[in-house]
Amino acid sequence: MKRMLLFAALLCAVTLAIGSSFVSNASKAGQKQRASMTFTEPVKLQGVVLKGEYLFVHDDAAMMRGVACTFVYKGNVETSKNLVVSFHCIPANRTKVGNFTVRTAEPSPGVVELREFQFAGETESHLVPPAK
């Protein structure tokens, strides 16, 4: 009888643990992340030159569907009239960062390109695909 109770308790614990992980994955899938960044010098992103304040928005649900998931807006308001560029990013694992971080490269002298961005507290970075 004790074995039966122990087995039932263990089965319930495993079921709850598996159910919890499915719930947490589903809630992340619908998550949108936002961060503002000010560029004091021109930075190129997907053929667009950024200078000033921009809002970066990443939509996990759109990424899961395989459509544009990254949206960059001029200023700090997420409205269609402020949309500068959108694209489907490429996820990459990185070390956790404390602040919103952008990584750039200088493919030719005087030209700085934004290559990836990462939200504060995350280990996932978002690579920018080559411009079309």
C-alpha positions as CSV (number, residue, x, y, z in Angstrom):
1,M,0.0,0.0,0.0
2,K,2.8,2.4,0.9
3,R,4.5,1.6,-2.5
4,M,1.2,2.4,-4.3
5,L,0.9,5.8,-2.5
6,L,4.6,6.6,-3.2
7,F,4.1,5.7,-6.8
8,A,1.0,7.9,-7.1
9,A,2.7,10.9,-5.5
10,L,5.7,10.5,-7.8
11,L,3.5,10.3,-10.8
12,C,1.6,13.5,-9.8
13,A,4.9,15.3,-9.2
14,V,6.2,14.3,-12.7
15,T,2.9,15.3,-14.3
16,L,2.9,18.7,-12.6
17,A,6.6,19.3,-13.6
18,I,5.9,18.5,-17.3
19,G,2.7,20.6,-17.3
20,S,4.5,23.6,-15.9
21,S,7.2,23.5,-18.5
22,F,4.6,23.5,-21.3
23,V,2.9,26.5,-19.8
24,S,6.1,28.5,-19.5
25,N,7.0,27.8,-23.1
26,A,3.6,28.9,-24.3
27,S,3.7,32.1,-22.4
28,K,7.1,33.0,-23.9
29,A,5.8,32.4,-27.4
30,G,3.4,35.4,-27.1
31,Q,5.9,37.7,-25.5
32,K,7.0,41.1,-27.0
33,Q,10.3,42.7,-25.8
34,R,11.0,46.4,-26.2
35,A,14.0,48.6,-25.7
36,S,15.1,52.0,-26.7
37,M,18.6,52.9,-28.0
38,T,20.1,56.3,-29.0
39,F,22.7,56.3,-31.7
40,T,24.9,59.4,-31.5
41,E,26.8,58.4,-34.7
42,P,25.2,56.9,-37.9
43,V,24.7,53.2,-37.8
44,K,23.4,51.2,-40.8
45,L,20.7,48.6,-40.3
46,Q,19.3,46.7,-43.3
47,G,20.2,49.5,-45.6
48,V,18.7,52.2,-43.4
49,V,20.9,54.7,-41.6
50,L,20.0,55.2,-37.9
51,K,20.9,58.3,-35.9
52,G,19.0,59.4,-32.9
53,E,16.5,57.5,-30.7
54,Y,15.0,54.2,-31.9
55,L,12.6,51.6,-30.3
56,F,13.5,48.0,-30.9
57,V,10.6,45.5,-30.6
58,H,10.9,41.8,-30.9
59,D,7.8,39.6,-31.2
60,D,8.4,36.0,-30.2
61,A,5.0,34.8,-31.7
62,A,5.9,36.3,-35.1
63,M,9.3,34.6,-34.9
64,M,7.7,31.2,-34.2
65,R,5.5,31.8,-37.4
66,G,8.6,32.5,-39.5
67,V,7.6,36.1,-40.4
68,A,9.1,39.5,-39.6
69,C,9.6,39.5,-35.8
70,T,11.9,42.5,-35.3
71,F,10.5,46.1,-35.8
72,V,12.6,49.2,-35.4
73,Y,10.8,52.5,-34.9
74,K,12.1,56.1,-35.0
75,G,11.6,57.6,-31.5
76,N,10.1,55.7,-28.6
77,V,6.5,55.1,-29.8
78,E,5.5,51.8,-31.5
79,T,3.3,53.2,-34.4
80,S,3.3,52.3,-38.0
81,K,4.2,55.8,-39.2
82,N,7.4,55.6,-37.2
83,L,8.4,52.1,-38.5
84,V,11.9,52.3,-40.1
85,V,12.7,48.7,-40.8
86,S,11.4,45.2,-40.0
87,F,12.9,41.7,-40.6
88,H,13.0,38.1,-39.4
89,C,16.0,37.8,-37.0
90,I,18.2,34.8,-36.5
91,P,18.4,33.7,-32.8
92,A,21.8,33.0,-31.2
93,N,22.9,32.0,-27.7
94,R,25.1,34.5,-25.9
95,T,26.1,35.3,-22.3
96,K,23.4,37.0,-20.3
97,V,23.6,40.8,-20.5
98,G,22.5,43.4,-17.9
99,N,21.5,46.1,-20.4
100,F,20.0,46.3,-23.9
101,T,23.0,45.7,-26.1
102,V,23.7,46.2,-29.8
103,R,26.7,44.7,-31.6
104,T,28.2,46.4,-34.6
105,A,30.9,45.8,-37.2
106,E,32.8,48.1,-39.6
107,P,32.7,46.3,-42.9
108,S,34.4,49.2,-44.6
109,P,36.1,52.4,-43.3
110,G,33.5,54.8,-41.9
111,V,30.6,52.4,-42.3
112,V,29.2,50.9,-39.1
113,E,26.6,48.2,-39.4
114,L,24.3,46.9,-36.6
115,R,24.8,43.1,-36.7
116,E,22.8,41.9,-33.6
117,F,20.9,43.1,-30.6
118,Q,20.2,41.5,-27.2
119,F,17.6,42.5,-24.5
120,A,18.6,43.0,-20.9
121,G,18.6,39.9,-18.8
122,E,18.4,37.5,-21.8
123,T,20.8,34.9,-23.1
124,E,19.2,34.9,-26.6
125,S,20.6,37.4,-29.0
126,H,19.0,38.4,-32.3
127,L,21.2,38.4,-35.4
128,V,20.4,40.8,-38.3
129,P,20.1,38.9,-41.6
130,P,21.9,40.3,-44.7
131,A,20.0,43.1,-46.4
132,K,18.1,42.1,-49.5
